[in-house]
């Protein structure tokens, strides 16, 4: 493909789609670089936006980058081109997480339809109570197929397993409240109304569950002046566990792509979603998330889904400020 087709307007739309992906605390820990000669877009980790206390190994950062990568693939396809993806393409630059070579399309568009591209702009985490309306089995199967297409497994949990996962998440919340460093890190990225470097605004934080059944993340870390309001949540939460067969950096990136595929399919069906990540931030609790039926799987995310209010849109960093054209490795790369 000639670079002339990839003008600044198109490129900005591609990056805007990528940065619409979810990331822990909405840190958006990525930068992008265009190699114009090869029409390749690179995704780099922005180490300055890492979470050393809550994500010491960078797993959540890789998952976020994988989600951004998936959005970029969808956007490239929507423009009629073919994305050719490589994960961790250069061992000399560990902060280079993925690259997307943009080529002429050789096959009809089959993987991602217009509805998936449109869903990118409507997918927002909803940390609010959902209704108890059941999700159709056909939709659940479609969510599982989306995860499988990206090399992951999505298992919708039954009532007993859901209760077990919620107990583990509750313990993770208790630990987070007792850890000053984690609490400070969480507060740094929350209630950031009008902040240009993103984070989560107050309107998107959501309430706590009146009955303390569903442990939504308390971004205030129990500082009395910042207590979030309480409301009754759904009585029977619908949860799904996203897992991979291995736990390498490439698996984290694949999990991120699978996660975003699942979230976009859910959005296209009118479902709301939020992520329960707390237990994944503690090694022993993450191990406990494994179901007895799949002891060798590595859980990468817990997804809550259902019908309810749409979550508020959270701010995104300006795409053109995240892009380097050729030149050196982006600043902040690790």
N, C-alpha and C positions, 0 to 999 in steps of 0.2 A: 504494500500500500504506500502510495506517495504521501510524504509528510504534509503536502499542500492540503490534503483533505482534513488534516487534523489542525484546523486553525484555532486561534485562542478561544473563540466562543465555544466551539465544540469541546475543547479540552477542559474548559472551566465547568461545563455541564457534566463531563465524566467525573471530574474530581468532586463536584458537588454531590453526585450520587454516592460516591465512595464514602465521603465524610458524613453522610446521613446514617451510617451504620451505628449500632449501639456500642458503647464502651463503658467499662466500670467507672461509676461516678461521672460519666460523660467527660472524661479527661481527653478523649480524642488523641491518643498517643501515637500519631503517625505524621509522616511527611512524605511527599511524592517528588519524583524526579522524572523528567521526560528525556529520553534519548531520541532526539528528532531523527537522527540518521536511520535508526532501526524501528522507529515508531513503537517504542517500548516504554511503558509507564512502570516505574519502580515504586514499591511501597517500602518505606524505611521506618524503623522504630524511632520514636522521639523519646530518648532516655530521660529528658527533662520533665516528662509528663508521666513517668512511671510512679508506681505506688509501692515503695520499698517495704512498708510494714504489712500491708494487706495483700500484696502480690509480690513476694520477695523473689520468686523464680521467674516472673514475667509471663506466667501462663495466661492470665487474664488479658495482658497486653497482646499476646499472640492471637488469642481468640478474637479480640476486637479488630486486629489487623486482618484476620481471615474474613470477618464479616464485611469489612470495607472492601476487601478483594472481591468477594462475591458480588457486592453491589456494582463494582467497577465492571465485572464480567457481564452482568445483566445490562448495564448501560451501553457498553460496547456493542453487544448483540442487538440492542434496540436501535442503534444507529445503522445496523445492517452489516457490521463487520464481525470478524471471527476473533475472539480472544484466545491466545495461546498462553497458558499460565505455567510458571515455574515457581516452586517453593524453595526458599533458601538457595537462590541460584549461584551465590558466590561465597565460598567458605572464608575468603579473605575479609569479607565484610559481614560479620554476624548480624549486624543491624539491618541489613538488606533482607527483608522478610519474604518478598515475592516480587515477581515481575509479570507484566501482561504485555505480550507482543501483539500488536493490532494488525491483522492481515485482512485481505479480501475474503469475504465469505465464500466458501466452496459448497456448502450444503444449505438447504432451506432452514429457516429459523424453526427449531423444534423444541429446544430445551426451555427457553424462557419466552413467555408471551407478553403482550402489552400490559396485561393485568399485573404481572409481577413487577415490571418497571414502574408502573403507577403506584404500586404498593410501597415502593421505596419512600415516597414522599408522604405517605399516610401512616407509616409504622412509627408509633411512639409508645414507649413503655407506659402502662397504666398501673399506677400503684394505688388504685382505688377499689372499693368493693365491687365484685361482679355479682350477677344474678345466679340463680341455681338452675337455669335452663341448660339441659344437657347438650353437649356437642355431638352432632351426628357421627355415627361410626364411620361413614364414608369420608368425612373430613379428617377424622383421626388417622385413617389409613393414608390419606394424602399427605398428611404431615410426616408420617413415618417414612413414606416413600421419598419425600424430599430429603430427609436426613440420610437415608440409605444411598441416594444418588451422589452424595458428597463424601461417602466413606464412613458414616457414623450410624449409630443406632438410636432411635427414639422409642422409648417405652412409656406408654401412658400407664400410670400406676393405679392400682385398685385402692379401695378404701383403707385396708390395713397397711399397705405399703406407703400410701400417702401419709397416714398418721405417723408412721415410723420416720419418714423423711422430715416431716414437720417437727418432730421431737428433736432430731439431730440439728435442724436449723435453729430451733429455739436455744439449744445449748450454745451454738455458735454466736448467737446474738448476746447471750449472757456473757460469754468470754469477751466479745467486742466491747461491751459496756465497761468491763473491768480493766481494759487495756488502754491506758492514757495515750500511748503513741498511735494506736489504731484510731482511737476516737478523734484525736487531733487531725489525723490524715483525712478521715471521713468529713469532718467539719470544714476542712479547707476547701473541699469541692462542693459543698452543699450551701443552699440559700445564697447562691451567687447571682442575685438579681442584677442584670445589666452588665455582668462581667464579660469582657471581650474575649477572655481566654477560656470560655465555656465553663463546665461544671453544671450543677443541677439547680435551677431556680426554685424558690420557695413553693410556687404553685404546683410543681411537679413532684414534690416530695411525698405527698399522700399521707393519709392518716394511719394510725395504729388500729389493730383489731380490738374492739371493745371486750370481746370474750377471750382474747389472748390465745386464740387457736392458730391463727395464721401469723407467723412471725415476720412481718414486713420489716425491712431494715429501718432502724431508728437513727437517722442521720444526726440527730442531736446528741447521740451518745449519752442520753439521760441528763444533760445539763438542764436544770429545772426551768430556766428562762426560755429554753428552746423546745420544750416538750411538744410533740406533734399531737394534734387532736385525735380522739378515738372515735371509731364508728364500727358498727357490726359488719363483718365481712361474710362472704358466702359460707353456708354451713358445710358444704361438701366441696372443697376446692378441687379443681382439676389440675393435676400435676403431670408432667412428663420429664423423664430423665434422659439426657443426651449423653451418650458415651462412645468411646472409641476402644479398639482392641489393643492399642499401645498408647504410650504416654510421652512421646517425643515431641520436639518442637514442631515437626511437620504435622503430627497428629493434632496439636493445638490449633494450627492454622486450618487444617481440614475441619476440625470441630467448629471453628468460627464460621467457615463457609456453610457448613450444615446448619448451624444455628440460624444464620440469616435467611437461608432458604426456608426453613421452617417458619420463621417469624413473618416472612413476606407472604407465604402461602396462607398463614393464619389471618393476616391482615386482609388479603384478597377475599377471604370468606367472611369478613366482618367480625372476626375474633379480636379480643384485646389480650395482650400478653404482658407479663412482667417476669423478671428473673430473680430467683432466690439463689444468691451466690455465696451467702455467708459461710456455710459449712465447707465450701470449697477452699476457703482461705486458711483452714486449719488441717494439717496433714492427717492427723488421726481421724478427724471427723469426715474428711473426704473419703478415707478408706472405708469408714462405716456406711457411707452412702451406697456402696455396692450391694446389690441384692444377692441373696443367697443363691439364686438361680443363675447368676452370671458373675462368679467370683473373680474372673480374670478381666472383666471390663473396667475401664477407667472413666468414671463419671466426670464430665466436663461442664455440665450446666443442669440446673433444675429450672424448668419453665412452668409458670402458672398461666393458664389460659381460660378464657370463658367469654361470656357476653356481658358488656358493661360500658361504662363511660370511656370515651377516648382519652388517653393521656395527653396532657398539654405538650405542645411542641417545645423542645429544648433547644437552646442556641447552638449554632454551628459556626466554627471558625471560617473565615473567608477563604474560599478555595485558592484564589490566586496567591494568597500569602503562604500557602502550604506547599507551593510548587517551585521546584528548581528546574531550570531549563539547561540540560547538559551540565557542564561544569563539574564541580567536586561533589562528593557525597554530602547530602543535606546536613546542615548544622543540627546537632543534637542526636545524630546517629550514633549507635553504640557498636 
